[in-house]
Every structure is written in structure tokens, then in C-alpha cells.
Amino acid sequence: MKIAKDTVVSVAYKLSDAHGNLIEESDEPMVYLHGGYDGTFPKIEEALDGQEAGYQTQLQLEPQDAFGEYDPDLVKVEARGRFPEPLEVGMQFEGTPEDGEDELDSLIYTVTDVAEDKVVLDGNHPLAGMALRFALNVQEVREATEDEKEHQHAHGLDGLEVLDEDDDEPGKDAGPTLH
């Protein structure tokens, strides 16, 4: 079966930076609903469109086609007292940028530095500003179920909806996604 709109694609991947340094390698294949549903980057969909299981390719995505350019305006310094104990570099918090209007504008901020009375937070994706290389290997292609089309995301390798034990939200355990 060829990859086309409303097919579910299972892809093993290796993600490297532009210098070939490995960032991530999939333990489980990424499973996504093909056809512009935001299951993966548009450039990846474009490269896989019309292909079949067994297809392998490598492509490089520039920042604007992946996680965007690095935005220094998304770095902010906050008072240390606003955060819980213990606080460590790498912890993440959800928040709204200075010019953000509501929850639609909320971002995940990562703690990048902790001083005695200040905390530095970065709202950029950790891979923002980086050109990324993907090595892709299509494992499986199948027709999407009606539920998957309706929900606009894949429900895993077999199409069965999985409930997340933490929040009972359908479809969240369908495997890793790249977006």
C-alpha cells in the first residue's frame, strides 16, 4: 500500500543535528495519520508521500521547517520565590509569554539557570534554531480507521484507541510524534 491521505504510517527514525551528531533514535516507530493532520513535519510527509513500507530516505530540515528559529524574546528571568522547591535546571513549567493573551499562547518553559534570587526560563523548543537530519525507514502503511480520520490522529500501530492512564485522554499513547 502506498502512503497517501488518510493512511497511517509507521516510521522508524534517527534524528541528528546538521553535523551528524545523534540526538534521538526511535525505540518504537513514530505512528502518524498522513495527509496534513499535524502528525509530523510537512517536509517529512512530503518526502514519504507515495512511498511504501520498506522505503528509506534521509532528509535535512532547516529550522523554519522543523522547530522554528530560536527566539531570544522567549527567554525570561523570574523571581526565584515564584517556584517550588526543589528547583533544578531542566525542569519545565507551562506559562504564557509576556505578549500572550491566554492559554492558546501558553508555552512550555525550561529552567536553564537558577541563581539565588532569579530563575532563567526558555520558552523555545530545545531544538529551535537547529537544522535537523532525519533518517527514515517506513515500517508499515495501512488505511486509517474512521475513528482516526474523525479524531485526526493515529491510534497506534493497530488502530485501536489507547487511553492514557494519567488522564484518560484518547490517542495520547500512539507512539512518538515529530512536531
C-alpha positions in Angstrom: 0.0 0.0 0.0 1.2 3.5 -0.9 1.4 6.3 1.6 -1.5 8.7 0.8 -4.0 10.9 2.6 -5.8 9.0 5.3 -3.2 6.3 5.7 -1.5 5.5 9.0 2.3 5.4 8.6 4.7 3.7 11.0 8.3 5.1 10.6 11.5 4.2 12.4 13.8 7.3 12.6 17.1 8.6 13.6 17.4 12.3 14.4 20.8 14.0 14.1 22.0 17.6 14.1 23.5 19.1 10.9 26.9 17.7 11.9 25.6 14.2 12.2 25.6 14.0 16.0 22.8 11.7 17.0 20.0 13.4 19.0 17.4 10.7 19.2 16.8 7.2 17.7 13.3 5.7 17.9 12.8 2.7 20.1 9.2 2.5 18.9 8.3 3.7 15.4 6.6 7.0 15.1 3.0 6.4 14.0 1.1 9.2 12.4 -2.0 9.9 10.2 -0.8 11.1 6.8 -2.4 13.9 5.0 -1.8 17.3 6.7 -3.1 16.4 10.2 -0.1 17.8 12.0 1.2 14.3 13.0 4.6 15.1 11.8 6.5 17.9 9.9 5.1 18.7 6.5 8.5 18.2 4.8 8.6 14.6 6.2 5.0 14.0 4.8 6.1 15.4 1.5 9.1 13.1 1.4 7.1 10.0 2.2 4.0 10.7 0.1 3.5 7.9 -2.5 6.1 5.6 -0.9 5.5 2.1 0.6 6.7 0.0 3.5 10.5 -0.6 3.2 11.2 2.9 1.8 14.2 4.6 3.3 15.4 8.1 2.9 17.4 10.8 4.6 16.5 14.5 4.6 17.5 17.7 6.3 15.0 20.1 7.7 16.1 23.7 8.2 14.8 25.4 11.4 11.8 27.0 9.7 10.7 23.6 8.6 11.2 21.9 12.0 11.0 23.6 15.4 11.5 27.2 14.2 14.2 29.8 14.6 15.5 30.5 18.1 13.6 33.5 19.6 15.5 35.4 22.3 12.2 37.1 23.3 11.1 33.7 24.7 13.8 33.8 27.4 12.7 35.4 30.6 14.0 35.9 34.1 11.7 35.4 37.0 11.9 35.8 40.8 13.1 32.7 42.5 10.3 32.8 45.0 7.7 32.1 42.4 8.9 28.5 42.0 8.6 25.3 44.1 11.4 23.6 45.9 13.4 21.8 44.9 14.1 23.6 41.6 16.6 22.3 39.1 17.9 23.2 35.7 15.9 21.2 33.1 12.6 21.3 35.0 9.7 22.5 32.9 6.7 24.8 33.6 3.8 25.9 31.5 3.3 29.7 31.1 2.2 32.5 28.9 4.7 34.8 27.1 4.7 38.5 28.0 2.7 39.4 24.9 0.5 36.2 25.1 -3.2 36.6 25.5 -4.5 33.4 27.0 -4.0 29.7 27.3 -3.8 29.4 23.5 -0.5 31.2 23.7 0.9 29.1 26.6 4.3 27.6 26.2 6.5 25.1 28.0 9.3 26.9 29.6 12.5 25.1 30.6 14.6 26.2 33.5 18.1 27.0 32.1 19.7 28.6 35.1 18.9 29.0 38.8 20.6 31.8 40.9 20.0 32.7 44.5 17.1 35.1 43.7 16.4 34.6 40.0 15.4 31.8 37.6 16.1 31.9 33.8 13.3 30.3 31.7 13.5 29.5 28.0 10.2 29.0 26.0 12.0 27.9 22.9 11.8 24.2 21.9 15.1 22.6 22.8 15.8 22.0 19.1 14.7 25.5 17.9 17.2 27.2 15.6 18.8 23.9 14.5 18.9 22.2 11.1 18.0 18.6 11.7 18.8 15.4 9.7 16.3 12.6 9.7 17.0 9.0 8.6 13.6 7.5 8.0 12.5 3.9 7.4 8.9 3.2 6.6 7.9 0.1 8.6 4.2 -0.2 7.8 1.3 1.6 5.9 -2.4 0.9 6.5 -5.7 2.5 5.9 -6.9 4.8 8.7 -9.9 3.8 10.6 -13.0 6.0 10.6 -12.2 6.9 14.2 -8.7 8.0 13.3 -10.0 10.2 10.5 -12.6 11.7 12.8 -10.1 12.4 15.6 -7.4 13.5 13.1 -4.6 11.4 14.6 -3.4 7.8 14.5 -4.5 5.4 17.3 -1.3 3.3 17.2 0.0 0.6 15.1 -3.2 -1.4 15.1 -5.7 1.5 15.0 -7.1 0.7 18.5 -7.5 3.7 20.7 -5.4 3.7 23.8 -6.3 5.5 26.9 -3.6 7.3 28.8 -3.5 6.0 32.4 -2.9 9.5 33.7 -5.7 11.5 32.2 -7.9 9.1 30.2 -7.3 11.2 27.1 -7.7 9.0 24.0 -4.9 8.7 21.4 -2.0 10.0 23.5 -0.1 6.7 23.6 0.1 6.2 19.8 3.9 6.4 19.9 6.3 9.3 19.4 5.4 12.2 17.2 7.7 14.7 15.5 6.2 18.1 15.6 
